[in-house]
Amino acid sequence: MKSSSSCGRCSSNYSRTLDLPEDHEDAREDYGVGGAMLPIFLNDLRRNNEEDLVEVTLELDNDSIVVCSIAPTPARDENNTTPATPIFERSQSVTSRIRQKFPWLRSGSSRTSASEVEERPMTAREARQIKAKLQRTTSSAQRALSGLRFISKTTITNDADDLWRKVESRFHSLAKDGMLAREDFGECIGMVDSKEFAVGIFDALARRRRQKITRITKEELHDFWLQISDQSFDARLQIFFDMADSNEDGRITREEVQELIMLSASANKLPKLKEQAEKYAALIMEEMDSENLGYIELWQLETLFLQRETYMNYSRPLSTASAGWSQNLSSFRPKNLVRRASSTLQCMVLENWRRGWILLLWIMVMASLFVWKFYQYKSMAAFHVMGYCLCTAKGAAETLKLNMALILLPVCRNTLTWLRSTRARFFVPFDDNINFHKMIACAIAIGVLVHAGVHLSCDFPRLIHSSPEKFALISSDFHDKKPTYKELFTCVVVVTGICMVILMTIAFTLATSRFRRNKLRLPAPFNRLTGFNAFWYSHHLFALVYILLLVHGTFLFLTQKWNQKTTWMYISIPLLLYIAERSIRICRSEHYSVKIFKVSLLPGNAFSLIMSKPPQFRYKSGQYIYLQCPSISPFEWHPFSISSAPQDDYLSVHIRTVGDWTRELKRVFTEVSDSPSVIGRAKFCKPGHVDQRSQPRLLVDGPYGAPAQDYRNYDILLLVGLGIGATPFISILRDILNNTRAVEDQSDSVTEMSQLTKSEESWNSFTSSSLTPAPSLAPSGKKKVHRTKNAYFYWVTREPGSFEWFKGVMDEVAEMDHKGQIELHNYLTSVYEEGDARSTLITMVQALNHAKHGFDILSDTRVRTHFARPNWKKVFTKIASKHPNTTIGVFYCGVPVLAMELKKLSHEISHKTSTRFEFHKELF
């Protein structure tokens, strides 16, 4: 069939020869009519009668197809002449058959020939259907196809045969008598956690066979597998449609859409969405069934998927980046190998120079002390008796004195908090204080092994077996009597040394990750040796260690003068500083006894405390405090990030119950009991408000510096919070909003004052002098301009109830951030990734509801929730593309696993682009 254009309207006209697909016979007849059916029908005419040739001229309008003319193609005889009458009769027959088959085709009134019959107007539903067909492009189909994946990404391999072999292997382990039960179908194909959804797929595929079966053979399983693993968009769409079309009438009603939403919600463990399935089914029907027919068809479901990007675009301002992120990143990468290596080296130096000079200085000081003490004892008479063993042991002892002093400095929290506010933060990596503390502990362990090992295994045997002549050189140090090994082993120096080794071994062992994080499972009563409490109390053994160290350094062999016994010189200042720190904490905590204003129970096994702000209590966003509840334990202090902003007149913390102490704290402040025997429990006058007369005491210590407080040093922020790790960043977001609001208010007040000044000048010129100080008020009252221009906040959590924790802050950001300064991203990892068939309908409902009502269906905020984990490489790449030649502060709070990935990406993208990412982490 040949289609040509001969119309003079301004709408789109085209002329093309239609190439019919070879397999069009297999197309479903009820898939719709229009652009897809017209060439098929006309080709059928051609097959039935090779001489029935017509020329159809079509005109494509915005919402319709106009038939300009249907004219016979002149047939030519052997003499190349055209008979008129017979061909005209055939063309009339063909024209009438086309009209009967396609009544929706309308002709332009100015072009309707006398041979054409009157056609009925095309309905709005038919117009939408035709428009949907015409707009169906390869790119849109590919995007929709990514949302209809029945096989998880984690199970997809490049070899289809290998994938089937895994399914076949599971079939043999699950099948009974060569038949796979309907209930085991999900486990067999890899949907272990979504068996109910898999049963829905099973039933849909079984209905295609016109069978009601509960068991299938391996051959039938293979047929099912080929269908769900088909890469065709139409095939996947048809399966999804058939899952809802339980009565096989080719239509989906609201009740069937509701069932499919409930099935998807159940597969993703979203009980709240399951309860509201009826509401969201009505939303889909309202969008797709504009004629109120009570059902939707396959083409309408296809339209819903193809318009997914359109719906998503309505909800992007708060949850995705702008379209300006299309910059080519490859241009940033140096192409020359030498330049690339130089760039990499430069980035490494810039990222690690502060750590580098501290570690280099520390190692050089230790080496210098070791060498100095080594040569000092080499020149002494004792060297002729014990040789190099004595020099080595004494050199290791000198490094131990240094490290026993230094190890206290990284845990002097008040001092570090003060230093963070000075220029020292530009030269010293205070974020690595705990890592440096651990490195010093490792150096102490090595020093103890060398010092004690060499003394016991080398020095003492050589001293005992020395000749009288050699012993005479040092006999005055042993009261002119050669000691025995037992006498040496029981002297004060050795006993104190052995006691210190035992105590440090206990403290070091219980401080390891497996013990501290309770990863090691021990039988009772040894299970008390694991957990934070064991780590906390065992570290207080170092009080005895330092006392023993002073005693040990006083009763040294071979050293008699007091000024040569330098142990006290090393540790006195750090020890006094640490004691002063602990004393300040105790006094301040008594002074910072707070009153509880509100206790809120939150989903996800969490709760929040809103308390009074102690007098003169000043803090920065990102800092943390320690809490103690004497009714639970008079010794335990636990750190929590502050979630309120510095400008607030209260303090707030969000606590997740993950240990004994937090569970007990929740019980104390949330349980209501009128029994007089129960002590230390809060009573509520109103929901969430605590009766101050019966509340337990809560002591506060702090605030203390944390990596997140340095966010003010950057123009651009990337904040990543994992679960409860979002707490410090909520404070930062609130602080940014408060500062932005203050700047806007100040600007408005200056503008009003300026307008008032001009008004007064116009009325009376001589009074203008009294108003001239107004501009000077701005500089005097002007606050420091907040440096942060943009903040990207990524909150990753596995429980949908977690979004209730900071719902108010999310809404506040959405309402106040008119300039797009803050970009919020919520990620729910418990839902299958966007693209999985189990989450496809949820994604569509979410985008549709956000586009229509402006609220997310999971968080009930204005911020749209993404599914699965973020593509962090894509996140970093886009931010780098949007902010070239900029230093971006990356702040992370969460578990260590993700910290390693983010740190690696910060280095990688910094090397590849002109944007530098400086990574800061806070682990819990």
TASULUR-V28089 format. One record per pair of residues at least 4 apart in sequence whose ideal C-beta (glycine too) atoms are under 7 Angstrom apart, sorted by sequence separation. I is the first residue (numbers start at 1). J is the second residue. D is the distance in whole Angstrom. If there is no record, write none. Layout:
BEGIN
i: (I/I)
j: (J/J)
d: (D/D)
END
This chain:
BEGIN
i: (20/27/32/33/34/37/38/39/40/41/42/43/44/45/46/76/77/83/84/85/86/87/88/89/90/91/92/93/94/95/96/97/98/99/107/108/112/122/123/124/125/126/127/128/129/130/131/132/136/137/138/139/140/141/144/151/159/160/161/163/164/165/166/167/168/169/170/171/175/180/184/185/191/194/195/197/198/199/200/201/202/203/216/217/218/219/220/221/222/223/224/225/226/232/233/234/235/236/237/238/239/241/245/252/254/255/256/257/258/259/260/261/262/263/264/270/271/272/273/276/277/278/279/280/281/282/283/284/285/289/296/298/299/300/301/302/303/307/308/309/312/315/316/321/336/337/338/339/340/341/342/343/344/345/346/347/348/349/352/353/354/355/356/357/358/359/360/361/362/363/364/365/366/367/368/369/370/371/372/373/374/375/382/383/386/388/389/390/391/392/393/394/396/397/398/399/400/401/402/403/408/412/413/414/415/416/424/432/433/434/435/436/437/438/439/440/441/442/443/444/445/446/447/448/449/450/451/452/453/454/455/456/458/459/460/461/462/466/467/468/471/474/476/478/483/485/486/487/491/492/493/494/495/496/497/498/499/500/501/502/503/504/505/506/507/512/513/522/523/530/532/533/534/535/541/542/543/544/545/546/547/548/549/550/551/566/567/568/571/572/573/574/575/576/577/578/579/580/581/582/583/584/585/586/587/588/602/613/619/630/644/658/659/660/661/662/663/664/665/666/667/685/691/705/721/726/728/729/730/731/732/733/734/735/736/737/738/739/740/741/742/743/744/745/746/747/748/749/750/751/752/753/754/755/756/757/758/759/760/761/767/768/773/776/777/778/803/806/807/808/809/810/811/812/813/817/832/836/839/840/841/842/843/844/845/846/847/848/849/850/856/859/871/872/873/874/875/876/877/878/879/894/896/898/899/900/901/902/903/904/905/906/907/908/909/31/60/61/76/107/122/136/151/157/175/180/186/187/206/216/230/245/252/265/289/296/334/377/378/419/420/425/454/455/466/475/478/483/489/490/510/511/514/515/522/529/559/602/657/673/684/690/721/797/817/834/850/855/856/870/883/894/910/7/46/76/77/157/174/186/191/206/230/245/289/334/377/419/488/509/513/514/528/559/601/602/644/657/684/685/711/832/849/850/855/859/909/910/45/58/59/75/191/206/245/289/383/522/600/644/655/684/760/761/832/855/856/858/892/910/5/58/74/75/155/180/186/187/227/244/265/266/288/382/383/522/599/600/628/644/673/682/683/721/760/831/849/854/856/909/5/58/59/107/171/186/189/265/334/556/628/642/643/657/682/813/834/856/879/5/58/174/246/420/520/599/643/655/671/719/846/892/4/56/57/228/241/245/285/419/471/554/626/627/642/643/672/683/757/760/813/831/846/906/3/57/75/107/183/186/227/244/262/265/288/518/553/598/626/668/670/672/682/845/890/3/27/74/106/174/185/186/244/377/378/518/596/597/626/627/640/668/669/682/719/906/56/105/174/185/377/416/515/553/597/668/682/757/810/850/2/3/72/106/244/262/515/553/596/597/624/625/640/24/54/55/72/103/106/183/244/261/288/516/595/624/680/890/903/1/54/103/170/171/182/185/243/374/377/416/550/594/595/624/625/757/902/54/55/72/99/104/170/549/550/594/624/846/20/54/72/205/258/261/510/515/516/623/846/20/53/95/99/182/258/261/464/515/594/708/18/95/96/167/373/374/464/708/711/753/104/167/205/373/549/592/706/899/20/92/258/410/591/619/638/803/51/257/410/510/511/621/708/843/899/70/370/373/460/510/546/592/621/636/410/411/620/201/254/257/410/619/888/890/896/70/254/257/370/460/510/511/668/750/800/839/888/890/369/370/546/632/793/872/876/880/885/886/887/888/889/890/891/892/893/369/407/791/793/828/872/884/890/254/507/790/791/792/793/794/795/796/797/798/799/884/887/889/893/182/506/507/632/789/793/795/798/834/873/877/883/181/182/366/369/407/632/794/796/826/834/872/876/880/181/208/406/407/507/833/834/155/180/204/207/506/507/832/833/880/179/180/189/366/613/629/632/746/831/832/54/179/365/403/407/613/631/746/826/828/831/1/52/67/152/179/201/204/503/612/613/67/151/178/204/589/611/629/824/826/827/828/829/54/65/66/67/68/403/404/610/611/826/829/1/66/180/207/253/403/503/504/742/825/876/1/52/64/66/69/201/253/503/610/827/68/200/252/609/743/827/69/251/252/400/403/608/609/452/500/608/13/14/70/251/608/609/13/171/250/400/739/814/11/12/399/400/500/606/607/631/814/11/45/59/252/452/499/500/606/631/810/814/9/11/171/606/736/811/4/6/11/150/396/400/605/606/810/811/5/7/496/500/605/736/807/810/2/3/4/448/597/807/810/3/396/397/807/1/3/396/496/497/736/803/448/496/803/241/594/64/167/392/393/733/800/803/492/493/607/41/241/609/733/7/164/393/642/6/392/393/493/64/200/445/492/493/607/38/63/237/493/637/729/65/237/389/631/197/393/631/196/441/629/630/63/656/33/389/390/601/629/726/196/197/358/389/599/654/196/358/599/627/628/717/715/719/194/354/386/389/596/627/654/715/716/719/796/354/355/714/715/716/717/718/719/720/721/722/723/796/354/387/625/626/712/717/719/734/737/741/386/625/626/712/730/733/737/794/151/355/385/386/625/711/150/151/385/624/625/624/723/730/737/477/623/624/726/733/385/477/623/740/623/624/599/623/474/619/622/643/385/736/150/384/385/614/622/623/641/645/736/611/622/641/643/644/792/145/148/385/600/621/643/144/148/384/385/599/620/622/642/645/646/733/598/645/145/598/599/647/141/148/381/382/381/645/596/34/35/34/32/36/595/35/34/35/596/536/7/32/596/7/593/594/593/594/622/592/592/592/622/589/621/622/589/621/589/588/621/585/606/532/404/654/147/144/147/718/144/415/144/143/401/405/409/412/728/125/140/143/401/404/405/408/412/415/132/404/408/414/716/402/413/725/401/405/412/725/129/132/136/408/414/716/718/132/715/722/723/716/717/718/719/720/721/722/714/721/722/714/717/714/382/713/722/711/711/720/708/707/708/728/604/604/603/604/603/606/725/603/602/602/710/707/707/708/707/706/30/31/32/430/431/420/417/417/416/420/413/431/318/321/317/318/319/318/319/272/270/315/312/315/308/311/314/315/311/314/308/304/311/318/319/318/319/329/315/329/329/325/327/325/351/321/325/324/347/269/284/287/321/268/283/268/347/268/284/347/280/283/283/344/343/273/280/268/267/268/264/268/264/264/265/280/264/333/261/332/260/332/332/329/261/273/329/240/197/194/153/152/149/149/150/147/149/146/148/148/147/147)
j: (24/31/36/37/38/41/42/43/44/45/46/47/48/49/50/80/81/87/88/89/90/91/92/93/94/95/96/97/98/99/100/101/102/103/111/112/116/126/127/128/129/130/131/132/133/134/135/136/140/141/142/143/144/145/148/155/163/164/165/167/168/169/170/171/172/173/174/175/179/184/188/189/195/198/199/201/202/203/204/205/206/207/220/221/222/223/224/225/226/227/228/229/230/236/237/238/239/240/241/242/243/245/249/256/258/259/260/261/262/263/264/265/266/267/268/274/275/276/277/280/281/282/283/284/285/286/287/288/289/293/300/302/303/304/305/306/307/311/312/313/316/319/320/325/340/341/342/343/344/345/346/347/348/349/350/351/352/353/356/357/358/359/360/361/362/363/364/365/366/367/368/369/370/371/372/373/374/375/376/377/378/379/386/387/390/392/393/394/395/396/397/398/400/401/402/403/404/405/406/407/412/416/417/418/419/420/428/436/437/438/439/440/441/442/443/444/445/446/447/448/449/450/451/452/453/454/455/456/457/458/459/460/462/463/464/465/466/470/471/472/475/478/480/482/487/489/490/491/495/496/497/498/499/500/501/502/503/504/505/506/507/508/509/510/511/516/517/526/527/534/536/537/538/539/545/546/547/548/549/550/551/552/553/554/555/570/571/572/575/576/577/578/579/580/581/582/583/584/585/586/587/588/589/590/591/592/606/617/623/634/648/662/663/664/665/666/667/668/669/670/671/689/695/709/725/730/732/733/734/735/736/737/738/739/740/741/742/743/744/745/746/747/748/749/750/751/752/753/754/755/756/757/758/759/760/761/762/763/764/765/771/772/777/780/781/782/807/810/811/812/813/814/815/816/817/821/836/840/843/844/845/846/847/848/849/850/851/852/853/854/860/863/875/876/877/878/879/880/881/882/883/898/900/902/903/904/905/906/907/908/909/910/911/912/913/36/65/66/81/112/127/141/156/162/180/185/191/192/211/221/235/250/257/270/294/301/339/382/383/424/425/430/459/460/471/480/483/488/494/495/515/516/519/520/527/534/564/607/662/678/689/695/726/802/822/839/855/860/861/875/888/899/915/13/52/82/83/163/180/192/197/212/236/251/295/340/383/425/494/515/519/520/534/565/607/608/650/663/690/691/717/838/855/856/861/865/915/916/52/65/66/82/198/213/252/296/390/529/607/651/662/691/767/768/839/862/863/865/899/917/13/66/82/83/163/188/194/195/235/252/273/274/296/390/391/530/607/608/636/652/681/690/691/729/768/839/857/862/864/917/14/67/68/116/180/195/198/274/343/565/637/651/652/666/691/822/843/865/888/15/68/184/256/430/530/609/653/665/681/729/856/902/15/67/68/239/252/256/296/430/482/565/637/638/653/654/683/694/768/771/824/842/857/917/15/69/87/119/195/198/239/256/274/277/300/530/565/610/638/680/682/684/694/857/902/16/40/87/119/187/198/199/257/390/391/531/609/610/639/640/653/681/682/695/732/919/70/119/188/199/391/430/529/567/611/682/696/771/824/864/17/18/87/121/259/277/530/568/611/612/639/640/655/40/70/71/88/119/122/199/260/277/304/532/611/640/696/906/919/18/71/120/187/188/199/202/260/391/394/433/567/611/612/641/642/774/919/72/73/90/117/122/188/567/568/612/642/864/39/73/91/224/277/280/529/534/535/642/865/40/73/115/119/202/278/281/484/535/614/728/39/116/117/188/394/395/485/729/732/774/126/189/227/395/571/614/728/921/43/115/281/433/614/642/661/826/75/281/434/534/535/645/732/867/923/95/395/398/485/535/571/617/646/661/436/437/646/228/281/284/437/646/915/917/923/98/282/285/398/488/538/539/696/778/828/867/916/918/398/399/575/661/822/901/905/909/914/915/916/917/918/919/920/921/922/399/437/821/823/858/902/914/920/285/538/821/822/823/824/825/826/827/828/829/830/915/918/920/924/214/538/539/664/821/825/827/830/866/905/909/915/214/215/399/402/440/665/827/829/859/867/905/909/913/215/242/440/441/541/867/868/190/215/239/242/541/542/867/868/915/215/216/225/402/649/665/668/782/867/868/91/216/402/440/444/650/668/783/863/865/868/39/90/105/190/217/239/242/541/650/651/106/190/217/243/628/650/668/863/865/866/867/868/94/105/106/107/108/443/444/650/651/866/869/42/107/221/248/294/444/544/545/783/866/917/43/94/106/108/111/243/295/545/652/869/111/243/295/652/786/870/113/295/296/444/447/652/653/497/545/653/59/60/116/297/654/655/60/218/297/447/786/861/59/60/447/448/548/654/655/679/862/60/94/108/301/501/548/549/655/680/859/863/59/61/221/656/786/861/55/57/62/201/447/451/656/657/861/862/57/59/548/552/657/788/859/862/55/56/57/501/650/860/863/57/450/451/861/56/58/451/551/552/791/858/504/552/859/298/651/122/225/450/451/791/858/861/551/552/666/101/301/669/793/68/225/454/703/68/454/455/555/127/263/508/555/556/670/102/127/301/557/701/793/130/302/454/696/263/459/697/263/508/696/697/131/724/102/458/459/670/698/795/266/267/428/459/669/724/267/429/670/698/699/788/787/791/267/427/459/462/669/700/727/788/789/792/869/428/429/788/789/790/791/792/793/794/795/796/797/870/429/462/700/701/787/792/794/809/812/816/462/701/702/788/806/809/813/870/228/432/462/463/702/788/228/229/463/702/703/703/802/809/816/557/703/704/806/813/466/558/704/821/705/706/682/706/558/703/706/727/470/821/236/470/471/700/708/709/727/731/822/698/709/728/730/731/879/233/236/473/688/709/731/233/237/473/474/688/709/711/731/734/735/822/688/735/236/689/690/738/233/240/473/474/474/738/690/129/130/130/129/133/692/133/133/134/695/636/108/133/698/111/697/698/699/700/728/699/700/701/731/699/731/732/700/732/701/701/735/701/724/659/549/805/305/305/308/879/306/577/308/308/566/570/574/577/893/291/306/309/567/570/571/574/578/581/299/571/575/581/883/570/581/893/570/574/581/894/299/302/306/578/584/886/888/303/886/893/894/888/889/890/891/892/893/894/887/894/895/888/891/889/558/889/898/889/891/902/891/891/893/922/799/801/801/802/802/805/924/804/804/805/920/920/921/922/922/922/250/298/299/705/707/705/704/705/705/709/704/920/814/823/820/823/824/824/825/800/800/847/847/850/844/847/850/851/848/851/847/844/851/862/863/863/864/877/864/880/881/878/881/881/907/878/882/882/907/830/845/848/882/830/845/831/910/832/848/911/845/848/849/911/911/842/849/838/838/839/838/842/839/841/842/857/842/912/841/912/841/913/914/912/845/857/913/837/838/838/833/836/835/836/837/835/837/835/837/840/840/843)
d: (6/6/7/5/7/6/6/6/7/7/7/7/6/7/7/5/5/6/6/6/7/6/7/7/6/6/6/6/6/6/6/6/6/7/6/7/5/5/7/6/6/6/6/6/7/6/6/7/7/7/6/7/6/6/7/6/7/6/6/7/6/6/7/6/7/7/6/5/6/6/6/6/7/6/6/7/6/6/6/6/6/6/4/7/6/7/6/6/6/7/6/6/7/7/6/6/7/6/6/6/7/6/7/5/6/7/7/6/6/6/6/6/6/7/6/6/7/7/7/6/6/7/7/7/6/6/7/6/5/6/4/6/6/7/7/6/6/6/6/6/6/6/4/5/7/6/6/6/6/6/6/6/6/6/6/6/6/5/5/6/7/6/6/6/6/6/6/6/6/6/6/6/6/6/6/6/6/6/6/7/6/7/6/6/4/6/6/6/6/6/6/7/6/7/7/6/6/7/6/6/7/6/6/7/6/6/5/6/6/7/6/6/7/7/7/6/7/7/6/6/7/6/6/6/5/6/6/6/6/5/5/6/6/6/6/6/6/5/7/6/6/7/7/7/4/6/6/7/7/6/6/6/6/6/7/6/6/6/6/7/6/6/6/6/6/7/5/4/7/6/6/6/6/6/6/6/7/6/6/7/7/6/6/7/7/6/7/5/5/6/6/6/6/6/6/7/6/6/7/7/6/6/6/7/7/6/4/5/5/5/4/6/7/6/6/6/7/6/6/6/5/6/7/6/4/6/7/6/6/6/6/6/6/6/6/6/6/6/6/6/6/6/6/6/6/6/6/6/6/6/6/6/7/6/6/6/7/7/7/6/7/7/6/6/5/5/6/6/6/6/6/6/6/6/5/5/4/7/6/7/6/6/6/6/6/6/6/6/6/6/7/6/7/6/6/6/7/6/6/6/6/6/7/6/6/6/6/6/7/6/6/6/6/6/6/7/6/6/7/5/6/6/6/5/5/6/4/5/5/5/4/7/6/4/7/6/4/7/5/5/5/6/6/6/5/5/6/5/5/7/5/6/5/6/5/5/5/6/5/5/6/5/3/4/5/6/7/6/6/6/6/7/7/5/7/6/7/5/6/7/6/7/7/7/7/5/6/7/6/7/7/5/7/6/5/6/6/5/6/5/6/5/7/6/7/5/7/5/5/6/4/7/4/5/6/5/6/6/6/6/6/6/5/4/4/6/6/5/6/5/4/7/4/7/7/6/6/7/7/5/4/6/5/6/7/6/6/5/7/4/5/5/4/5/6/5/5/6/5/6/6/6/5/6/6/4/6/4/5/6/5/6/5/5/7/5/6/5/7/5/7/5/6/5/5/6/6/7/5/4/7/5/4/7/4/6/7/7/7/7/5/6/4/6/6/5/6/5/7/6/6/7/5/4/6/5/5/7/7/3/7/5/5/6/5/5/6/4/7/5/7/6/7/6/6/6/7/7/6/6/5/7/6/6/5/5/6/5/5/6/4/6/5/5/7/4/5/6/6/7/5/6/7/3/6/7/7/5/6/5/6/7/5/7/7/5/5/7/5/7/5/6/6/5/6/5/6/6/6/7/5/4/6/6/6/6/4/5/5/6/7/6/7/6/6/5/6/4/5/6/6/4/5/5/6/6/6/6/5/7/6/4/5/6/6/5/6/7/6/6/3/5/5/6/6/7/4/6/7/7/4/6/6/5/5/6/7/7/6/4/4/7/7/6/5/4/6/7/6/5/5/6/6/5/7/4/7/5/5/6/4/4/7/6/6/6/6/4/7/5/5/6/6/7/6/5/4/4/6/5/7/7/6/6/5/6/6/6/5/6/4/6/6/5/5/7/6/7/6/5/4/7/5/5/6/5/7/7/4/6/6/6/7/6/5/5/5/5/5/5/6/5/5/5/4/6/6/7/7/6/7/5/7/5/5/6/5/5/5/5/5/4/6/5/7/6/6/7/7/5/6/6/5/7/7/7/5/7/6/6/6/7/7/5/6/4/6/7/6/6/5/6/4/4/6/7/5/6/5/6/7/5/6/6/6/6/6/7/3/4/4/5/7/6/6/6/7/7/4/7/6/7/7/5/7/6/6/7/5/5/7/6/6/5/6/6/7/4/5/6/5/7/7/6/4/6/7/6/4/4/5/6/6/5/6/6/5/6/5/7/6/5/7/6/4/7/6/6/6/5/6/6/6/6/7/7/5/7/5/6/6/5/5/5/6/5/5/6/7/7/5/6/4/5/6/7/6/5/6/5/7/5/7/7/6/5/7/7/6/6/4/4/7/6/5/5/7/5/6/6/7/4/6/6/7/7/6/6/6/6/3/7/7/6/4/6/4/7/5/7/5/7/7/5/6/6/7/4/6/6/5/5/7/5/6/7/7/6/6/6/6/6/7/5/7/4/5/6/7/6/4/5/6/6/6/7/4/4/5/7/6/6/7/5/7/5/7/7/6/5/5/6/7/6/5/6/4/7/6/5/5/5/6/5/6/4/6/7/6/5/7/6/6/6/6/6/5/4/6/6/7/6/7/6/5/6/4/7/4/6/6/6/5/5/4/7/5/5/6/7/7/6/6/4/6/6/6/4/6/5/7/7/6/5/6/7/7/7/6/5/7/5/5/4/5/5/5/5/5/5/7/4/7/5/4/6/7/7/6/7/7/5/7/6/7/5/6/6/6/7/6/7/6/3/7/4/6/6/7/5/7/7/5/6/6/4/6/7/6/5/5/6/6/6/5/7/5/7/4/5/5/5/7/7/6/7/6/3/5/4/6/7/7/4/4/5/6/6/4/4/6/6/7/5/6/6/6/6/6/5/6/6/4/6/6/5/5/7/6/6/5/5/6/4/5/6/5/5/6/7/4/6/6/6/5/5/6/5/7/7/7/6/7/6/6/6/5/5/7/4/7/6/4/4/6/7/5/5/6/4/5/7/6/6/6/6/4/6/6/5/7/6/7/7/4/6/6/6/5/5/6/6/7/5/4/6/7/6/6/7/5/5/6/7/4/4/5/5/4/6/7/7/5/6/6/6/5/7/7/7/4/5/5/5/5/5/3/6/7/6/6/7/3/5/7/6/6/6/6/5/6/7/7/4/4/3/5/7/6/6/5/6/5/7/4/7/6/5/6/6/7/5/7/4/4/5/4/6/7/5/6/6/7/7/7/6/5/6/7/6/6/5/4/6/4/7/6/5/4/6/6/5/6/6/5/4/6/4/7/6/4/4/5/7/5/5/6/7/6/7/6/6/7/7/4/5/6/7/5/5/6/6/5/6/7/7/6/4/6/6/6/7/5/7/7/5/5/6/6/6/4/5/7/7/6/6/6/5/6/6/6/5/6/5/6/6/5/5/6/5/7)
END
